[in-house]
């Protein structure tokens, strides 16, 4: 099964068979049934999300700088052979603290180097908040926020460096990893009827109202979703105008505000809010979130969406519902009028595929989220779906 998370293996059944043949036969039947159910329930469809809200399995060591701590994960054995990885994090970060996120693939003949997935700080006058350029080598490269390997792998390791002035360090709340097997193109799923004819009352905002607004789609979508939760939770501190978010997520090396994990790191820095980047396999999974009353931010290609060519021309919008016939209803910040609109399902699916169906999920930590049919988001047990090896 090579890293499959189900804990029922042939070993205990074999031991029982030696001692009690009838019991062994019963246990073997149960093992086979549970293995079959687990495999079906967590069909990967080319992607896997791994979430950590506890870091007790990570090795702790002092870093190179005074007061710095390095947390290194055990070997993580995934359920898929992946060739792309996106890391997200939620942390409460003091003004004079910083976080560095690194990842490496583990092949049978040895590991890759650690690739830097991001440098995070709220005070860029003190520490950088940026992606890292020029990491390409024989094994792969980091394209802003996505590690792209030249050959697939099923194992990985994460390294987190936390530090700051005067003993300050980020308080890490959550780490999310999305793994993609880019060779897989899963078939379409049936629509979720519970989402059809339903929409969520997300406030409408346009990126075009601001200086340099043409490139501010990502923080504008985050602003809309955070404003929605501010109203739902009666927490006005969550509602911020777009320029405030721009200042909190700007990546000088990109340069701009389109670094996916920086957007979710901002949202997830607020108390009791979980936010991360993941990839879904189909609009049916977005419908699951709509049925649960939770809006989803989609990364699409604007050229494809408006039938102007194959792109790429990255754009973010908020999916807040679906029409009766299954067309997605969105808040599209890329216009100053008619922000809320429905796009033909086929057109949006084609535009969304440009990012390999990347989404931002932002919601309260205690929200009742949809059933995770394929292991594509944090289901509070997602870390249990992988083997962690010392």
N, C-alpha and C positions, 0 to 999 in steps of 0.2 A: 504493500500500500504506500510505501515511501513517504512518510511524513503526514499521512492522513490523520486527522485529529481524533478519530474515534478510538476509544481506549479499549475496546473489546478486540483482542487479538487471539491468535490460535494458541498461545502459550498456556493460559489458565484452563482452556478446554482440554488440552493435551494432558495436563497434570491431573485433572479430574477423571479423564478417561482411564488412566493407569489405575486409579484407586476404585472408582465406582462406574462401571460401564454404562448403566442406565442413566445415572446422573450426568455423566459425560455427554451422552447423546442428547439429553435435554438442553444442557448448556451450549452444546455446539449449535443446536437449532436456534437458540436465543441469540447466540453470537452472530450467526449468519443473518438472522432477521434484522438485528439492530444495525449491523454493518450495511445491509441493503438500504434500510430506511435512512440512515445517516448520509450515505453516499447520495441518495436521491434528493434528500432535503437540502443538501449543501452543494448541489451542482454548481460548479464555479462559473460556467459560461465565459471563461477567459479572464476572470478577475477575482481578486480576493482582497478583502479589507481586514487589517489586523489592528485592533485598538488596545492600548495599555492605559489604564488609570492607576495602576500600582507598579512600582519599579523595584519591588523587593527582590526580584530575580536578577536585577542588573548588578554587576560588580562595581563597587565604589572604590575610587582611588583618587589621590591628590593630583591636581593638574600641574601644568608647567608654571603657572603664575601663582603668587601667594593668594591663598583663600579660594582657589579654584578647585572644583570637584568634577571628576570625570565618571560618568555612569556608562558602563559597557554592557550591552545585552548579552544573554546567552546566544548560542547558535539558534536561529529560528528556521525551522523547516516548513516551508509553505506547502499548500495543497496543489499548487500549479507550478509549471515551469514558466517563470516570468522573465521579461526582458525590459520592463519599465517599472519604475518605483517613484511614487510621490509621497513625501512625508509632510504631515501636518502636526502642529503642536498648539496646546492651550496652556498658557502660563501667566501667573501674576508676576509681573516683572517690575521690581523697584527702579527708580529713576537712574541709578548708577549701577545697574546689573546688565548682564548679557547672557545669551544662550547660543551655542553652536550645535548644529545638528549634522551628523555625518552618517553615511551608510556605505556598506561594502557587500559585494556578492561573495559567496563562498563556493568555490568549485572543488571537485575532487582533487585536482592538482594544486590547489592553493587558493588563497583569497585574492581579490583585487585590492587596490589601495582603498583607503577611506575617501569617499567623495563628499564634499561639503554640500549639503542640501540647503543651507541657509545660515546666515548670521542675523540674530534677532536682538534688538535693543529698542527701548522707547526713547532713549536719549542719544540721538545720533551725533551730538557734539562730544559725547564721551566715548561711545562705542558704535561701531558700524551696524547698520541694518541694511543688509544687501545680499544679493545672490553673488556667487563667486564664478568668475570667468576663467576660461583657458584650463579646464580640467581634463580635456580630451587625452586619452591614451589608447593603448592597444585593446583595452577591455571595454571602453565605453566613454560616455561624456555626460555632463549635466547641462541640459538645455533650460536655463533659468531655474526651474523648480522640479524638473523631471530627470531622473537618472535613466539613461538609455544604454542598455548593454548591447554588445555586438553578438553575443550568443546567450541563449536562455540559461537560467539557473533556478534551482529550487530552494536555495539557502541564502541567508543573509545575516548581517549583524549590524546593530545600531550603536553609535557612540554619541553621547550627549555631554557637552562641556558647559558647566554653569559657573559663573563668577561675577565679580563686581567689586566696587570700592567698599572698604571698611567692613568686609564680611557679608555684604549684601549678595544675595543670589536669587534667581527666579524661583518661584514655587511652581513646579511643573505639575499641572493637573491632568494632562492627557497627551498621549502621543498616538497618532494615527498613521498607518502605512497602507497605501493602496498599491497592489501589485497587478500588473497587466501582462497577459500573454497576447502579444499583438498578432500572432498567427491565427487566433480564433475569431471567427465571425459567427456569433450565435444566431439561430433563427429567431424570428419575431415571436413575441409572447402574446397571448390573448389579452385584450383590454380588461381593466378592472371596472366593472359596471358601477361600483360604489363611488367612483370619481366622476362619472359622466354627468354633465349638467350641474356640476358643483364648482364654485370658485371661492377663494379666500380673500378677505378684504384687506389686501396689502396696500398701503398708501402709495400714490403715484408720484414719482419724482423724475425729473429729466436732467441728464448730464449737461444738456446744452445751455443751462442757465448759468454756467460757471466759466470763468476764464480757462482756456485750453480744454473746454468741456468735451471736445470730440474724442479725447482719450480717457475719459473718466467713467466709463461704463461700469467697471468692476466696483469701485467704492460707492457708486450710486445705487447699485443693486444691494450692496451690503447695508447702506443707509436705509433703504426701503424695508428690508426684512427686519433690521433692528428696530425700526420705528413700529413695525407691526407688533413685535414682541413687547416693546415698551408699553403699548396700549393694552395688550392682552394680559400682561403681568402687573400692570400699574406701576411700572418702573421707568419714570421719565429719564433717568440717567442713561438709558440705553439708546435714546433718540438723539442722534447727532447729524448735523448737516454735512454734506459731502466734503467741503474743504477740511473739516476736522478729521475725517477719516483719511483723506489724502495725506495730510501731515503725519498720520500715524502709521501709514503703510508704504510710503514712497520708497522705491528701491532704486538707489542711485546708479547701480550697475546695469539695470535692465535697459534703459532707465524708464521709470514710470510707475503706475499703480496696478499693473496687470499681473504681478506675482501672485499666483493662486494661494499658496499657503500663508502669505503675509496678510491677505484679506481675512482669511478665517482665523488666523492668530489674533488679529485685532478683535474680532467678534468674541472669540473664546477667552479673551483676557478678562471679560466681565464675570463677576461672581455668578455661579450656577448656570452659565451658558456654555454649551458644547458646540464647537464649530470645527469642521474639517473638510478636506477635499477628498472626494472619492469618484469612482466611475461606475455608472450603471450600464446595464446591457440593453435597455429598452425603455421606451416611454411608459410601458406598463408599470415599471418600478417607480417612476415619477407619480403615476396615478395612485400608487399605494400611499405615497406621502400626502397627496392631495386628499385622499379619503381620510387620512389621520388629522387633517387640518393644519398641515405644516408646509409652507411654501418652499420651493427648491430653486436655487440659482443655477442656471445652465450656461455653459461656455459653448458658444456657437460661432459659426462663420457668417458674418453679415452678408458677404457676397453671395454665398450659397442660399441664405435665407431669402434674399430679395432677387434671386435668379439673375445675378450679375456676373456669374462666373464661378469657377471652382475655389477661388480664394488662394491662400488663406487671408482672412481679415477678421481677427478675433473680436468677439463681442460677448457681453454678458447680459442676460435678461432674467427676470423672475417669472417662473412658471407658478401660477396661482390657481389653476383649475383647468377644466376641459369642457367643451361644449357637449351637447347630447350625442353628437356624431363622432366624438373623440378628438376633435381638433384642440390643441393646447391653447389656453388663454394665458397671456403674459402681460407683465408690465415691461415694456421695452423702453429703456431710458434714452435710446439713441434718437429720439425725436422730441420736439417741444410741444407737439399736439398729438392727440390720438395715442397716448402712451399705452393705454390698455387696449389690447386687440387680440384677435384669434388668428393664428397662422395655420394653414393646411398641415395636417399631421405629417404628410410625406415631406413637405418642404422643411419643417423644423427638424425632423429626424435626420435628413440629409445634412443640414447645417450643423447639427449637434455632433454628428459623426466626425467632423473635422477635429474635434478635441478628444476623440475616443470616448465621447459621452461623459465628459467631466462635469461635475456638479460641486457646488458648495452646499453643505447641510449645516444649518444654524438653528438651534432650538434649545429650550430649557433642558437641563440635565435630567429632570424628573418627568419629562414629557412622555406620553404614551406613544411610542414610535411604532411604525408598521413592522410586521413580521419580516424578518430578513430571510427571504427564501433562498438566496444564492450566496450569502456571505459577502455582501457588497457594502455594508455599513456597520457602524458600531452598535452591536446588539447587547452590550454589557457583558457578553461572554465571548466576544470575538477573539480574544487572546487565547482562549481555550481550544480554538480550532487549528492550532499549530503545535508542533513539538518544540519545546524549548530545551536545548541540550547544553550542558556545561562543557 
